[in-house]
Structure formats: C-alpha cells, structure tokens
Amino acid sequence: MLLIECPWCGPRDEQEFGYGGEAHIVRPADPHALDDAAWGEYLFMRTNRKGAHRERWVHSEGCRRWFNVVRDTVSHEILAVYRVGEAPPAAGRRGE
Amino acid sequence: MAEQHGRQSALAGLGLDAQARISTRGAGEAGVRLGERPWRAQLALRGDPESEAFLTGVESVLGVAPPTAPLTVSSRRGVACLWLGPDEWLVTLPDRREPRAIARLEERLAGLHFAVNDVSHARTVLGLAGPRAREVLMKGCALDLHPRSFGPGRCAQSSLARCHVLLHQLDAEPAYDLYVHRSFAEYAWRWLCDAAAEHGLAIVAD
C-alpha cells in the first residue's frame, strides 16, 4: 500500500486515488494529419520505464484533482509530487 | 420550486425518533452519541479562489467567505462553507434558506466565473459525538484524526468502511458531522452502530 501525498490534501492512503497512466503525453494538434502508425504511437505506445516514472493520479475520494507523481517502478518509492502545469522535478528526468 | 410536502429523511425507515426516546436514559454515560441531522440545505459552490470579487461577493451574501486553505471550514450563524477542492466548496445552510441564497448569489456574482447548485438532497448528515467518537471512525477510515493533525474547523473527504464521506469536526469533544450520500446512508448508519456498540452507543434526536 502506498502513501501518496496529494498536493492539496496531504498524505493519503492509496485506496483514495485512481491511476491515470503515463504523464506528459501531448495530444497531436491535428490528428487528421497523422498516418495510422503515428496515431497508434500516440494512442498506445508508452515508455514502460524501469526506474523513475512520471505518471498521473487523481484523488478521487478526496479533492478530485489530477496531479503528477514521480514513482520508482522498481521500489514503488514516490520521488516527487507536482501539480498539473508545473514542470517535472529533476528526479523524473533521470535516465532520459 | 417543487412542492416539498411528504419529504422523508434518508433514514426515515429506521424509526430513529423511537430509538432516541428509548436510549436517552443512557446518553450521559454513553461513549458515543449518534443521530441523523437531516434537512441541512446544501449548495455546491464553484469559483475562482484567486478572484477577490468572488470571495467578497460570496461573503456579502452568506456571511462567510469560502476558505482558501485546504481542508478547512469557515462558519458563522448556522452557515458553513466546507473546502472540497481548490475551486470547490459545499455551503450548508438552515433548512429552506437555499432558494433565496441561490438567487442572491446569482445576482451578486453575475458576470463572474462561478457556479452554484442546490444539492441538499444528495447527502444526509450523521452526527457522531462523544469521548469515543474518534475511536469509532478509526475503525473504518484511514485519515489521521489525531488532534495534532485534525481538529475543530477542519473537514476532509475520504472513505469510511468503503463509503464516501465528507467529515467535518465541530468541536474538541470530539463531535463530527458526517456527510454521506443518501443511498449509502443506511449502510453507513448500520456500520456506525456496529462499530460504536462496544463503546456504549446512545441514539439521539436531532
């Protein structure tokens, strides 16, 4: 069980949260201009990183806000939490 | 507005008034007192917490400004404003005050980015109080309710025994208001009765 620090509500039990997959995936500005391969790349392909992973969580039982978490996918250690719109902290860029 | 005659509280089927009459004898020494506190008018309020015009506009109508600090409540004269999110609050008022409050908010905040909706029927309020009330909540809620991190004037949304709950601590006894969705009210009530039994439970009328 993880203890996740919501940027607004503070540390809360993992059960209060929902998981939203990898963060910082930008929707193409003009999807019609893409071929199937490029669209599939955007839609389905994820980095599946071993180590520090930037991902989205939502505090669904609490303040219902989305935010970003940097989590180590090996140890589950949460390295950083930051709000949507904020730049990812250095920990999340490790291994890029 | 719809006619309101014949309305029933969420726990009307449990005969709580009769239970309260029977159990009042033991209320003094009970570790926990539990009662439904129905008919609180509730408004879902959204707006920009950075907008001074929004905050002062709400305060001029309700007498309380929406709190901008997370997990806090501002209250005055029967009106309370509970923080739900950075741009979202639950306003509670005495029964039947909501139509006028909505009309005045809409008039006062006209032109600003805001939303106000009557959600009085979505939730009922369970009043849980007594020297052992916190121990009861601890059985089903992962929040840290110790006085060092939670106290009077604080609120939080979480889950209590898998049931979504908005918790508001009223005083240091401790006394809490638990806002539960109407369809979960009977489940939450029965769970609380079971959890409180070992501490000596008194059912009280509103």
Interface residues (C-beta under 8 A of the other chain):
Chain A: W8 C9 G10 R12 D13 Q15 E16 E61 G62 C63 R64 R65
Chain B: P70 L71 L84 G85 P86 E88 A142 L143 A156 Q157 S158 S159 H164
